[in-house]
Each structure stands twice: as structure tokens, then as C-alpha cells.
Amino acid sequence: MNAATILKLKGRSVVTTTLDKSLLDIAKLLAQHGIGCIVIVGDNDKIAGIVSERDLMRAIRQAGPKVLNEPVSDFMTKTVVTAREADTIDWLMSEMTTRRFRHMPVVEMGQLIGLVSIGDLVKIQIGIGQVEMEAAATREYAS
């Protein structure tokens, strides 16, 4: 199973915004959409960064609430690790675990086409586990 399969199941919608937004704008978007991160885009809709709830909380912890008026570009992760549709679930899980992040944009031919979260991967793994358990139970019952 790969990133394309996950996107097929969950959809390809990704909330994005621009570099000029404030951290308060980001907080409002996160709450409005009930999501954990936002991809920040620059020229030609290319990924310029990513900002998560954790990034927002870290900024507030370090500088206090006044930081909410600062531009997201000062606090976002600028080096964004991305996936391709062909990347396997095992690879995605390994990257997210090793690099300690929860969201990975999926990019094909330079264009953002989706986002995979650690929650998406867990849901898939649980589903696979249930199917395997049901198949084993069926085989055992048939024997």
C-alpha cells in the first residue's frame, strides 16, 4: 500500500495559505478546518513551508502571546520533507517516526497533490490488521 492509496481513501484536499499570514491567522485556520497543520505556499503555489499546532504552541511558549502578530514565515518549518504517490506506508511511517513530525505533503511533478498524516497511517494499519485477523479467524473456522 502507498501514499496514492491513502489519498484515494481520504481525498486530496489540503489547506494552504501564504507566507504573509500571521500566526494568529494560522491558529484561526487550524481551528476553522479542524486540522493539525497548514502547508505554506509561495510563488507558483510551490511549498515554502509547513506549520503545525506544535509549531504554534512552541512559538507562544518561547515569546508569549505577542508572537501571534508575527508572520508565519518566521516560525514555519522551511525544509519540508515530502512524499510521492508511490512511497509505501512503511516508508512514510519510518520517515515520520525518525524525523519526528506528523504530516507529510505529497508532491508529484512539483505540485502539491495531498497530505498524509500519522493518523491516516494508523487508520490504514488498524484496517489491515483487522482484515488479517478476520481472514485468520475464517481460515481457522473453516478448518
VEXDREN-2710 file (C-alpha; in Angstrom, 1 decimal):
% VEXDREN-2710
k/r/px/py/pz
1/MET/0.0/0.0/0.0
2/ASN/1.3/3.5/-0.8
3/ALA/0.5/7.2/-0.5
4/ALA/-1.7/7.2/-3.6
5/THR/-4.0/4.6/-1.8
6/ILE/-4.3/6.8/1.3
7/LEU/-5.1/9.9/-0.8
8/LYS/-7.7/7.8/-2.7
9/LEU/-9.4/6.9/0.6
10/LYS/-9.2/10.3/2.3
11/GLY/-9.1/12.7/-0.5
12/ARG/-6.6/15.2/-1.9
13/SER/-7.8/18.4/-0.2
14/VAL/-5.0/20.3/1.5
15/VAL/-5.5/23.6/3.4
16/THR/-2.8/26.1/2.3
17/THR/-2.0/29.7/2.9
18/THR/0.6/32.3/2.1
19/LEU/3.8/33.5/3.7
20/ASP/2.3/36.8/4.7
21/LYS/-0.2/35.4/7.2
22/SER/0.3/35.9/10.9
23/LEU/0.5/33.1/13.5
24/LEU/-3.0/34.3/14.7
25/ASP/-4.3/33.8/11.1
26/ILE/-2.8/30.3/11.2
27/ALA/-4.4/29.5/14.5
28/LYS/-7.8/30.5/13.2
29/LEU/-7.4/28.4/10.1
30/LEU/-6.3/25.4/12.1
31/ALA/-9.4/25.7/14.3
32/GLN/-11.8/26.6/11.4
33/HIS/-10.8/23.4/9.5
34/GLY/-10.2/21.2/12.5
35/ILE/-6.7/20.3/11.2
36/GLY/-3.2/19.9/12.7
37/CYS/-1.1/21.6/10.1
38/ILE/-1.2/24.0/7.2
39/VAL/1.1/24.0/4.2
40/ILE/2.5/27.4/3.4
41/VAL/2.9/28.2/-0.3
42/GLY/4.9/30.8/-2.1
43/ASP/5.4/31.7/-5.7
44/ASN/3.6/29.4/-8.3
45/ASP/1.9/27.6/-5.4
46/LYS/5.2/25.8/-4.5
47/ILE/5.6/24.6/-0.9
48/ALA/7.5/27.2/1.1
49/GLY/7.0/25.6/4.5
50/ILE/4.7/23.9/6.8
51/VAL/3.3/24.9/10.2
52/SER/1.7/22.7/12.8
53/GLU/-0.2/23.2/16.0
54/ARG/3.0/22.2/17.8
55/ASP/4.9/24.9/16.0
56/LEU/2.3/27.4/17.0
57/MET/2.4/26.4/20.7
58/ARG/6.2/26.3/20.7
59/ALA/6.3/29.9/19.4
60/ILE/3.9/31.1/22.1
61/ARG/5.8/29.3/24.8
62/GLN/9.1/30.9/23.7
63/ALA/7.9/34.5/23.0
64/GLY/4.4/34.9/24.6
65/PRO/1.1/35.8/23.0
66/LYS/2.6/38.8/21.2
67/VAL/4.2/36.4/18.8
68/LEU/0.7/35.8/17.3
69/ASN/1.1/39.0/15.3
70/GLU/4.3/37.8/13.7
71/PRO/4.4/36.4/10.2
72/VAL/4.2/32.6/9.8
73/SER/7.3/32.7/7.7
74/ASP/9.4/33.4/10.8
75/PHE/8.2/30.2/12.5
76/MET/7.3/27.6/9.9
77/THR/9.4/24.6/9.0
78/LYS/11.1/25.7/5.8
79/THR/12.8/22.4/4.9
80/VAL/9.7/20.3/4.2
81/VAL/10.1/16.5/3.7
82/THR/7.6/15.4/1.0
83/ALA/6.4/12.1/-0.3
84/ARG/5.4/10.8/-3.7
85/GLU/2.3/8.8/-4.5
86/ALA/4.4/5.7/-5.0
87/ASP/6.0/5.9/-1.5
88/THR/5.0/3.0/0.7
89/ILE/3.2/3.2/4.0
90/ASP/6.3/1.6/5.7
91/TRP/8.5/4.4/4.3
92/LEU/6.1/7.1/5.3
93/MET/5.8/5.8/8.9
94/SER/9.6/5.4/9.1
95/GLU/10.2/9.0/7.9
96/MET/7.6/10.5/10.2
97/THR/8.9/8.5/13.2
98/THR/12.6/9.1/12.6
99/ARG/12.2/12.8/11.8
100/ARG/9.5/13.3/14.5
101/PHE/6.7/15.0/12.5
102/ARG/3.1/14.1/11.9
103/HIS/2.3/15.5/8.5
104/MET/3.8/14.9/5.1
105/PRO/2.8/16.7/1.9
106/VAL/2.5/14.5/-1.2
107/VAL/4.0/16.1/-4.3
108/GLU/4.1/14.9/-7.9
109/MET/5.8/16.8/-10.7
110/GLY/6.4/19.8/-8.4
111/GLN/2.7/20.2/-7.4
112/LEU/1.1/19.6/-4.0
113/ILE/-1.5/16.9/-4.5
114/GLY/-2.3/15.8/-1.0
115/LEU/-1.2/15.4/2.6
116/VAL/-0.7/12.3/4.7
117/SER/-0.8/12.4/8.5
118/ILE/0.4/9.9/11.0
119/GLY/-3.3/9.4/11.9
120/ASP/-4.0/8.3/8.3
121/LEU/-1.3/5.7/8.5
122/VAL/-2.5/4.4/11.9
123/LYS/-6.1/4.1/10.5
124/ILE/-4.7/2.1/7.5
125/GLN/-2.6/-0.1/9.7
126/ILE/-5.5/-0.9/12.0
127/GLY/-7.7/-1.7/9.0
128/ILE/-5.1/-4.0/7.6
129/GLY/-4.7/-5.7/11.0
130/GLN/-8.5/-6.2/11.2
131/VAL/-8.7/-7.7/7.8
132/GLU/-5.8/-10.1/8.5
133/MET/-7.4/-11.1/11.8
134/GLU/-10.7/-11.8/10.2
135/ALA/-9.1/-13.8/7.4
136/ALA/-7.2/-15.9/10.0
137/ALA/-10.4/-16.5/12.0
138/THR/-12.2/-17.5/8.8
139/ARG/-9.4/-20.0/7.9
140/GLU/-9.4/-21.4/11.5
141/TYR/-13.2/-21.8/11.4
142/ALA/-13.1/-23.5/8.0
143/SER/-10.5/-26.0/9.2
END
